[in-house]
């Protein structure tokens, strides 16, 4: 399996672009998936710099309904005819609250390019869906530990009530991509708003006897307190994950701490980097 980072917050190589967002091309050897599209056409630019053809994909997987993961869908026609896998709750109107001013900012999906009507959208519901042999999407992730609680800064419209009242967003739409391989599970997460350890616990309830070989995820640890970061790293070490690729919203401080704790098992992210997860 080869993973190409098409969009990330960090960029170092000449000719590549970065932005607050995430997009990965995942080539399993049998299937090719685009996991998220960042917030603009940066993923297309960087794919071209790498000599990657984004036509003939087996699917586009959108991890959740935030602009920095789905904004690039404005350019969906450049991907050719390809199924788009997204959890149905991603289409709810989503907001983030400023911690100081308490003002709300819209961060949900936009329909530029009419992709929501014209693309081949596969809306998923429930907790888990198999989309190919050994390829699964898991959503509606439960909160199971005490150091990754429900965040109070994300809100959404409650479509069940008149006037679309706002309620706290538990991020039920966030879906994990899990790929089964002989080396172990390969897990991909967009932001892990539910908490990356909650995510891994959920995967282990679905695949109780499976080792986790590779984890690539935005982990939403930017600005987290020291205790949460320490407990997250401790839990990652306890899980025995072979390779960890912290991306996007993980934050520089958390990435540096993971590298210090995990050594070469922690891969430093940057737009344009290609990682051979296993195989030749």
N, C-alpha and C positions, 0 to 999 in steps of 0.2 A: 504494500500500500504506500502510495506517495501522497503527501498533503502539501499543497501549494498555498501560501498565504497571499491572497490577492488584495485584501484590505486589512489594515491594522492601524492603530494609533501611532505606531512608531515606524519610521522609515529611515534608512541609512544609505541605500544603494543609489548611485547616480541614475537618473531617468525614471525612478519609481516615485509614486505619490503615496501620501498617507492621509488619513482623515479619522475622525472619531467614528469608528464603525468597524465592521468585521465581515469578511468574506473569505471562504476557503474553497478550493477545488480538491475534492477527495477522489482519488483514483484507486479503487480496490484491486485492480487487475481484471475484474469482471464487470464492474460498474463504475460510472463516473457521475458524481453528484456535486452540484454547487450548493454549498451550505451558506446561506445568507448572501446579500448583495451590497452591504454597506449602505451609505446614504446617498451615493451619487454614482457616476460612471467610472469612478476610480478603479473598481475591480476589472472593468473592461480594459482600461489603459494598462494596468499592471499585467494582466493576462497576455496582452499583446507583446509587452516587453519580455515576457518569459517564453514567447513563442507558443502559447497555449491557445488552441482552438476551442472555444466554448460552444460550438455547435455539437450536435449528436450527444448531448447529455442524457443520462437516464432519469434525471429529475433535478429540480431546484427545491431545496428544503429551506423554508423560512422558519427560523427558530422561535420568533414571537413577534407581536405586532407593534414594534417600535421603529421609528424612522431610520435609526442608524444600522438596522439590519435588513430593512425592506425598501429603503428609499431608492436603491438602484433598480428596482422593478420597473421604474419608469422606462427603462431601456430593454424591456423583456423581449421585444421583437428581434433584437440582435442575437438572442439565444436560440432562435429557431423554434420549432414545435417541440415542446417539452412539458411534461406534467409538473405542476407547482404544488407542493405539499405544504399545507398550512393548517394549523388548528383553528377551528371555526371561531373560537373566542378571541382570536387575534384581531378580528374586525370590529371589536368594541372600541368606542372612543376612549383614548388613553391620555392621561395627564400626569405631570410630575409637579410636586409642590416645592416651591423655594423655601428652604429651611428658615430663612430670615424674614422675608417679606410675606410668606405664606401665599404668594400669588401662584396660580396654576398656569403651566405652560403645556400646550398640546404637543405630544410626542408620538401620536399614533400614526396609523397608515394614511397615506394619501393616494389618490387614484390618478396620478399623472400618467399619461399615456394610455389611459383606460384599461390598465392591465386587469383590474378586478372584474371587468365584464368580458374582455376579449381573450385573455390568456386561459390556458387549460388548468383551471384551479381545482384541486382536489381538497375539499374541506374535510378535515378529520375531526372526530369527536371521540369521547371516552379516553381512557388512560393509555391505550397502546394499540399500534397498528403495524403489521408486517407489510412492507412495501416490495420486498424481494426476498429471495432466499438468504437468510442470515442478516437481513437488514430491517431494523425496527425503529419506530418513532414512539417515544413515551412522553405523555403529557399529564396534566393534573397531578403534579408532584406534591406529595404531602410534606408538611413541616413536622419533622420528627425529633429534632434536637433543640436544646435550650439556648444555644449561642447563635443560631440563625433564625431569628423570629420573623414573623410577617412585618414587612416594612410599612410604615404609615405615610410614606411620601408619594406613593403611586396610587392614582385614582382612575376610575373608569365610570362610564355611564352605565347605569343599571337599566337595561332596556325593558325590564319587566314592569317598570313603574311609569306612570304618566309623568311627562316632563323630563324623563331620562335623568333621574336623580343620581348624583355621584356617590359611589361607594368605594371603599378601599379595594385596590386591585391585588388579589392574591396571586396573580400571574399564572392562572391555570392554563393559559394558552402556551406557555413556554414548553417547547418540546425538545427532548434529547434524541440525537441520532445515535443508535447503538449498532455496531457491526460486529458480528461473531466471526472470529478467525481462530485457527489452531493455536496461535500464540496467546490468545485471550481476547477480551472485549476491547473494542476501540470506541470511545465515547466522545461525543461532540456536543457542546452546549454553547448557546449564544451569549447569554449574560448570567445565567444561573441566579436570577433574582431570588429564587426560593432558597438559595444557599447551595454551594457546590457539594457540601457533604450530605445535605438532605438529598440532593440529586443522586449521589453515588449510593446512598442507602436504598433509595427507591429502585435503582438499577439492580442492586443485589437481591431485592425481594423478588424481582422478575426473573433474574438469572442467579439463583442462590449458590450454585456450585461453580461459578465462572470466575476466573482471575481477570483483573483489569490490567491490560497491557499498556494502553495508551489513553490519555485524557487530554483533549484540546478544548479549552473553554475560556470565554470571558467569565470572570468569577465575581465581578462587582464588589471588589474589596478596596477600591480607591476611597480613601477617607475613613475606612473602618477603624475601630479601636484596636489597641495592641492585643487585648485578650482574644478577640475574635480571630485575628490573624494568627496568633500563636496556636489556637485550638484547631484552626483550619489546617495549618501545616502539620501539626501533630497527627491529625486524622488522616491526612494524605499519606504520611509515612506509615501509619498503622494499616492503611489499606494495601500497602505493598504495590502501588502502581509503578510499573516499570519506567514509563516516560510521561512527563507532564509538560504540556505546552500552554502556559498562561497567556491569554490574549486580551487585547482591547481594554475593557473596563476593570481588569484585575488591578491595574495601577502600578506605577513604577516601584513604589516602596514594597508592595506585596511581592512583585516579581523578583526583586532583589533578595528579599527574605527567603523566598522559595529556592532560589538559586543557591543561596548560602547553606540552606538546610538539606537540599536534595542533591547538590552537586551537579554532575553532568546528566543526571536523570531529569533535570529541569532544562528545557530548551528555551532559549531566549527568543522572543518573537520579533519579527520585523516584516513589513510588506516586501514581497519579492523572494522571501526565503522558501526553499523547498525541502521537505523532510521525508526521508525514506523511513517509514515506520517499521516495515519489515520487508523481506524479499530483497532481490538484487537491485 
